[in-house]
Amino acid sequence: MRLHSPVPTGSRTLDEELNIWGRAIPLVCMVQLNIWAQHHMEKYWDPNHW
């Protein structure tokens, strides 16, 4: 599932203000998640693990 996720992105509506890397994300924003990018970050997922 990690290589070919059935859902490429996901979005969430904030229910409280969020701070990401020192930047304030206001309550009225929708946050888009890139699942493909998350699953291909070698910093967190060692491609040779399996």
Biotite code that builds the C-alpha atoms (Angstrom):
import biotite.structure as struc

atoms = struc.array([
    struc.Atom([0.000, 0.000, 0.000], chain_id="A", res_id=1, res_name="MET", atom_name="CA", element="C"),
    struc.Atom([2.889, 2.361, 0.602], chain_id="A", res_id=2, res_name="ARG", atom_name="CA", element="C"),
    struc.Atom([4.032, 2.457, -3.033], chain_id="A", res_id=3, res_name="LEU", atom_name="CA", element="C"),
    struc.Atom([0.613, 2.862, -4.631], chain_id="A", res_id=4, res_name="HIS", atom_name="CA", element="C"),
    struc.Atom([-1.859, 4.313, -2.181], chain_id="A", res_id=5, res_name="SER", atom_name="CA", element="C"),
    struc.Atom([-5.508, 3.919, -3.215], chain_id="A", res_id=6, res_name="PRO", atom_name="CA", element="C"),
    struc.Atom([-6.099, 7.490, -2.002], chain_id="A", res_id=7, res_name="VAL", atom_name="CA", element="C"),
    struc.Atom([-3.479, 10.004, -3.279], chain_id="A", res_id=8, res_name="PRO", atom_name="CA", element="C"),
    struc.Atom([-4.504, 12.950, -1.092], chain_id="A", res_id=9, res_name="THR", atom_name="CA", element="C"),
    struc.Atom([-6.652, 13.804, 1.870], chain_id="A", res_id=10, res_name="GLY", atom_name="CA", element="C"),
    struc.Atom([-7.955, 17.045, 3.299], chain_id="A", res_id=11, res_name="SER", atom_name="CA", element="C"),
    struc.Atom([-8.978, 18.134, 6.750], chain_id="A", res_id=12, res_name="ARG", atom_name="CA", element="C"),
    struc.Atom([-10.749, 21.210, 8.073], chain_id="A", res_id=13, res_name="THR", atom_name="CA", element="C"),
    struc.Atom([-9.069, 22.636, 11.143], chain_id="A", res_id=14, res_name="LEU", atom_name="CA", element="C"),
    struc.Atom([-10.978, 22.823, 14.413], chain_id="A", res_id=15, res_name="ASP", atom_name="CA", element="C"),
    struc.Atom([-8.256, 24.882, 16.093], chain_id="A", res_id=16, res_name="GLU", atom_name="CA", element="C"),
    struc.Atom([-5.416, 27.108, 14.900], chain_id="A", res_id=17, res_name="GLU", atom_name="CA", element="C"),
    struc.Atom([-2.361, 25.107, 13.894], chain_id="A", res_id=18, res_name="LEU", atom_name="CA", element="C"),
    struc.Atom([1.342, 25.980, 13.942], chain_id="A", res_id=19, res_name="ASN", atom_name="CA", element="C"),
    struc.Atom([3.550, 24.187, 11.389], chain_id="A", res_id=20, res_name="ILE", atom_name="CA", element="C"),
    struc.Atom([7.274, 24.958, 11.306], chain_id="A", res_id=21, res_name="TRP", atom_name="CA", element="C"),
    struc.Atom([6.692, 28.366, 12.897], chain_id="A", res_id=22, res_name="GLY", atom_name="CA", element="C"),
    struc.Atom([3.846, 29.372, 10.572], chain_id="A", res_id=23, res_name="ARG", atom_name="CA", element="C"),
    struc.Atom([0.369, 29.936, 11.959], chain_id="A", res_id=24, res_name="ALA", atom_name="CA", element="C"),
    struc.Atom([-2.422, 28.252, 9.989], chain_id="A", res_id=25, res_name="ILE", atom_name="CA", element="C"),
    struc.Atom([-5.725, 29.979, 10.842], chain_id="A", res_id=26, res_name="PRO", atom_name="CA", element="C"),
    struc.Atom([-8.888, 28.129, 11.785], chain_id="A", res_id=27, res_name="LEU", atom_name="CA", element="C"),
    struc.Atom([-10.651, 28.955, 8.493], chain_id="A", res_id=28, res_name="VAL", atom_name="CA", element="C"),
    struc.Atom([-8.136, 26.982, 6.369], chain_id="A", res_id=29, res_name="CYS", atom_name="CA", element="C"),
    struc.Atom([-8.428, 23.507, 4.936], chain_id="A", res_id=30, res_name="MET", atom_name="CA", element="C"),
    struc.Atom([-5.227, 21.449, 5.089], chain_id="A", res_id=31, res_name="VAL", atom_name="CA", element="C"),
    struc.Atom([-4.386, 19.186, 2.129], chain_id="A", res_id=32, res_name="GLN", atom_name="CA", element="C"),
    struc.Atom([-2.254, 16.099, 2.804], chain_id="A", res_id=33, res_name="LEU", atom_name="CA", element="C"),
    struc.Atom([-0.093, 14.597, 0.056], chain_id="A", res_id=34, res_name="ASN", atom_name="CA", element="C"),
    struc.Atom([-0.086, 10.913, 0.982], chain_id="A", res_id=35, res_name="ILE", atom_name="CA", element="C"),
    struc.Atom([2.170, 9.921, -1.924], chain_id="A", res_id=36, res_name="TRP", atom_name="CA", element="C"),
    struc.Atom([4.868, 12.369, -0.760], chain_id="A", res_id=37, res_name="ALA", atom_name="CA", element="C"),
    struc.Atom([4.560, 11.193, 2.843], chain_id="A", res_id=38, res_name="GLN", atom_name="CA", element="C"),
    struc.Atom([5.080, 7.579, 1.790], chain_id="A", res_id=39, res_name="HIS", atom_name="CA", element="C"),
    struc.Atom([8.139, 8.402, -0.335], chain_id="A", res_id=40, res_name="HIS", atom_name="CA", element="C"),
    struc.Atom([10.142, 10.495, 2.173], chain_id="A", res_id=41, res_name="MET", atom_name="CA", element="C"),
    struc.Atom([13.350, 8.501, 2.608], chain_id="A", res_id=42, res_name="GLU", atom_name="CA", element="C"),
    struc.Atom([14.030, 10.435, 5.810], chain_id="A", res_id=43, res_name="LYS", atom_name="CA", element="C"),
    struc.Atom([11.185, 8.508, 7.471], chain_id="A", res_id=44, res_name="TYR", atom_name="CA", element="C"),
    struc.Atom([10.710, 5.431, 5.260], chain_id="A", res_id=45, res_name="TRP", atom_name="CA", element="C"),
    struc.Atom([13.821, 3.433, 4.404], chain_id="A", res_id=46, res_name="ASP", atom_name="CA", element="C"),
    struc.Atom([13.188, 2.129, 0.850], chain_id="A", res_id=47, res_name="PRO", atom_name="CA", element="C"),
    struc.Atom([15.431, -0.887, 1.534], chain_id="A", res_id=48, res_name="ASN", atom_name="CA", element="C"),
    struc.Atom([13.617, -1.854, 4.735], chain_id="A", res_id=49, res_name="HIS", atom_name="CA", element="C"),
    struc.Atom([11.505, -4.513, 3.005], chain_id="A", res_id=50, res_name="TRP", atom_name="CA", element="C"),
])
